[in-house]
Amino acid sequence: MKTILVVANETLGGQALLDAVRERAAHDDVRVIACVPRTNPHHGNVIYDEAVFDAAQVRIDLARGVLREEGIEAIGEVGDPDPYTATMDAVREHNPDEIIISTFPATSSGWLRRDLIERVQEASNLPVAHVVADIDREGLPFDVTLVVANRTASSGALLDCLRAKAKDGKRRVFIVTVPQEGGQGEHAARARAQLAQVIDVLRSNGLVAAGMIGDPDPYTATMNALQFFRVDDIVISTLPATRSGWLRADLVERVRKASNKPVDHVEAPAGPAAA
């Protein structure tokens, strides 16, 4: 089996990279190792290191899901913030047969300004293919829906909404953000448990999904996710208006105005605490 190391961050879902992997899988039995250096978004709020790591892991999980649908085996790892170090660490760990590095065009790629391709070629002595993904111009080969929910994350109403979106024509992936209910360690653990449960439900229903926990303020959690990911639309799930602190804070309208994205609101029952 041929092992291909794919190194990418924001361009991991680009059509050019997907085509390059497909081409190799058409001729050989391949295994893909996705390495995503953990880099901060280019603009917006200050982001904590844990969120940067989680966002990189989301990219890996979504890439694995997309490739799995096409019968291509893939695993992944979050790498060092420096893309050269991340690549060489992965080379030593996985001993690949070939490396594919995906970047933005030269005019906007920090990796190319640091001569990443040439440095990796010289240090690895492996074939290195360079794939350029102009995502700003071309978009992604699938739609991306950001889902924001906490206590209602596993509700039937939200699942029905997401299944309907998955059937609306274009290929679609889902990124779930579960805001924590406080700033203590127990709140993070509870949010991660809720996240794991909803991702499991979505995947068991045939949806490509990954996610991360977010800031206790749901507006901040949503806007942080929008810094990391290119999103086509947003779904916010809450309790009914009489019980929802998120609605009392006018979350849906605030996100709609700030993001300029279509925002669907799903009301669903849940436990005694508000979402």
C-alpha positions in Angstrom: 0.0 0.0 0.0 1.3 3.4 -1.0 1.4 6.0 1.8 0.7 9.6 0.8 1.4 12.5 3.3 -1.0 15.4 2.6 0.0 18.7 4.3 -2.6 21.4 4.3 -4.6 23.7 6.5 -7.4 25.9 5.2 -7.0 24.4 1.7 -7.5 20.8 3.0 -11.0 20.6 1.5 -10.1 22.2 -1.8 -11.1 20.6 -5.1 -7.6 20.5 -6.5 -6.3 18.6 -3.5 -9.2 16.2 -3.6 -8.6 15.6 -7.3 -4.9 14.9 -6.7 -5.7 12.3 -4.0 -8.4 10.7 -6.2 -5.9 10.4 -9.1 -3.4 8.5 -7.0 -6.1 6.3 -5.5 -7.3 5.4 -9.0 -3.9 3.9 -9.8 -2.7 2.5 -6.5 -4.0 1.1 -3.2 -3.3 4.2 -1.1 -3.4 5.3 2.5 -3.6 9.1 3.2 -2.0 10.7 6.2 -3.4 14.2 6.6 -1.1 16.6 8.5 -2.6 20.0 9.5 -0.3 22.5 11.2 -2.1 24.3 14.0 -2.1 27.9 12.8 -4.1 30.9 14.0 -6.7 32.5 11.8 -5.6 35.5 9.8 -7.9 38.0 11.5 -10.5 38.4 14.2 -10.5 37.8 18.0 -7.6 36.3 20.0 -8.0 32.5 19.9 -6.7 30.2 22.6 -4.2 27.4 21.7 -6.7 24.7 22.6 -9.3 26.1 20.1 -6.6 26.3 17.4 -5.8 22.6 18.0 -9.5 21.7 18.0 -10.1 23.6 14.7 -7.2 21.7 13.0 -8.6 18.4 14.3 -12.0 19.4 12.8 -10.4 19.8 9.4 -8.8 16.4 9.7 -12.0 14.7 10.8 -14.0 16.3 7.9 -11.3 15.3 5.4 -11.3 11.7 6.6 -15.1 11.7 6.3 -15.1 13.0 2.8 -12.3 10.5 1.7 -14.1 7.6 3.5 -17.1 8.2 1.3 -14.9 7.6 -1.7 -13.4 4.5 -0.3 -10.0 6.0 0.5 -8.4 5.1 3.8 -7.2 8.2 5.7 -5.8 9.1 9.2 -4.6 12.4 10.4 -2.7 14.4 13.0 -2.5 18.0 14.1 1.1 19.2 13.5 3.5 21.9 14.8 2.5 25.5 14.0 5.5 25.7 11.7 4.5 23.8 8.5 8.1 22.7 7.8 8.5 21.2 11.2 5.0 19.6 11.1 5.8 18.0 7.7 9.2 16.6 8.7 7.7 15.3 12.0 5.1 13.5 10.0 7.7 12.1 7.5 9.7 10.6 10.4 6.5 9.2 12.0 4.8 7.7 8.9 7.6 7.1 6.3 5.4 8.2 3.4 6.1 7.3 -0.3 5.0 10.8 -1.5 4.2 14.2 -0.1 1.4 16.5 -1.4 1.5 20.0 0.0 -1.5 22.2 -0.6 -1.3 26.0 -0.4 -3.1 29.1 -1.4 -1.8 30.9 -4.6 1.6 32.5 -4.3 0.2 36.0 -3.8 -1.5 34.9 -0.5 0.5 31.9 0.8 2.8 32.4 3.8 4.0 28.9 3.3 5.3 29.7 -0.2 7.0 32.8 1.0 9.0 30.6 3.4 10.0 28.3 0.5 8.2 25.3 2.1 8.1 23.1 -1.0 11.8 23.4 -1.8 12.9 22.9 1.8 10.7 19.8 2.2 12.1 18.3 -1.1 15.7 18.8 0.0 15.2 17.5 3.5 13.0 14.5 2.8 14.4 13.2 -0.5 10.8 12.2 -1.4 8.6 13.2 -4.4 6.8 16.4 -3.4 3.8 17.5 -5.3 2.5 21.1 -4.9 -1.2 21.7 -5.3 -2.6 25.2 -5.4 -6.1 25.8 -4.1 -7.6 29.2 -4.8 -10.5 28.7 -2.4 -11.4 32.4 -2.4 -12.2 32.2 -6.1 -13.2 28.6 -6.5 -15.0 27.8 -3.2 -15.1 24.3 -1.8 -16.5 21.2 -3.5 -19.2 20.9 -0.8 -21.3 23.3 1.3 -20.4 23.8 4.9 -23.1 24.2 7.6 -22.1 25.5 11.0 -24.3 24.1 13.8 -24.4 25.9 17.2 -26.1 24.0 20.0 -25.7 22.9 23.6 -28.6 21.3 25.5 -30.6 20.8 22.3 -27.7 19.4 20.3 -29.1 15.8 20.2 -32.7 16.8 19.7 -34.8 15.2 17.0 -35.8 18.6 15.6 -32.2 19.5 15.0 -31.4 16.2 13.4 -34.4 16.5 11.1 -33.2 19.9 10.0 -29.7 18.7 9.3 -30.8 15.6 7.4 -33.0 17.8 5.2 -30.1 20.0 4.4 -28.0 17.0 3.5 -30.6 16.0 0.9 -30.9 19.4 -0.7 -28.6 18.7 -3.6 -25.0 19.7 -3.2 -22.6 17.6 -1.1 -22.6 19.0 2.5 -20.5 18.7 5.6 -21.4 19.9 9.1 -19.3 21.6 11.7 -20.8 21.5 15.2 -19.9 24.0 17.9 -21.0 23.3 21.4 -20.5 26.4 23.7 -19.6 25.6 27.2 -22.0 26.5 30.0 -19.2 28.0 32.2 -15.5 28.5 32.5 -14.6 25.6 34.7 -13.0 22.3 33.7 -16.2 20.4 34.4 -18.0 22.6 31.9 -15.5 21.8 29.2 -15.8 18.1 29.9 -19.6 18.3 29.8 -19.5 20.2 26.5 -17.1 17.6 25.0 -19.3 14.8 26.1 -22.3 16.6 24.4 -20.3 17.1 21.3 -19.2 13.5 21.1 -22.8 12.4 21.4 -24.1 14.6 18.7 -21.3 13.8 16.3 -22.0 10.1 16.8 -25.7 10.7 16.0 -25.0 12.6 12.9 -22.5 10.1 11.6 -24.8 7.2 12.3 -27.3 9.0 10.1 -24.8 9.1 7.2 -23.8 12.8 7.6 -20.2 14.0 7.4 -19.7 15.9 10.6 -17.0 17.1 13.1 -16.9 19.6 15.8 -15.4 21.5 18.7 -16.4 23.0 22.0 -16.7 26.8 22.2 -16.6 29.9 24.4 -19.2 30.0 27.1 -20.7 33.0 25.3 -22.6 31.5 22.3 -22.1 34.6 20.2 -18.3 34.6 20.7 -18.2 30.8 20.1 -20.1 31.3 16.8 -17.9 34.1 15.6 -14.7 32.3 16.6 -15.8 29.3 14.5 -16.4 31.7 11.6 -12.8 32.8 11.8 -11.6 29.3 11.4 -13.9 27.9 8.8 -15.5 28.9 5.5 -19.2 28.5 6.1 -22.1 28.7 3.8 -24.9 28.8 6.3 -25.6 28.5 10.1 -28.1 26.5 12.2 -28.6 27.7 15.8 -30.6 25.3 18.0 -32.2 26.6 21.2 -34.9 25.8 23.7 -38.2 27.5 23.2 -38.2 31.3 23.7 -39.7 31.1 27.2 -36.7 29.1 28.4 -33.8 30.1 26.2 -31.2 32.5 27.5 -29.7 32.5 24.0 -32.9 33.9 22.6 -33.2 36.5 25.4 -29.8 37.7 24.3 -31.0 37.9 20.7 -28.4 35.5 19.5 -29.9 34.5 16.2 -30.4 38.1 14.9 -26.9 39.1 16.2 -25.2 36.3 14.3 -27.3 36.9 11.2 -26.3 40.6 11.1 -22.6 40.0 12.0 -22.0 37.0 9.6 -24.1 38.0 6.6 -24.9 34.3 6.3 -28.2 32.5 6.1 -29.2 31.5 9.7 -31.8 28.9 10.5 -33.2 28.7 14.0 -34.4 25.4 15.4 -36.4 25.3 18.6 -36.3 22.0 20.5 -37.1 20.8 24.0 -34.3 19.6 26.3 -33.5 19.3 30.0 -34.2 21.8 32.7 -31.2 24.2 32.0 -31.6 26.8 29.3 -29.6 26.9 26.1 
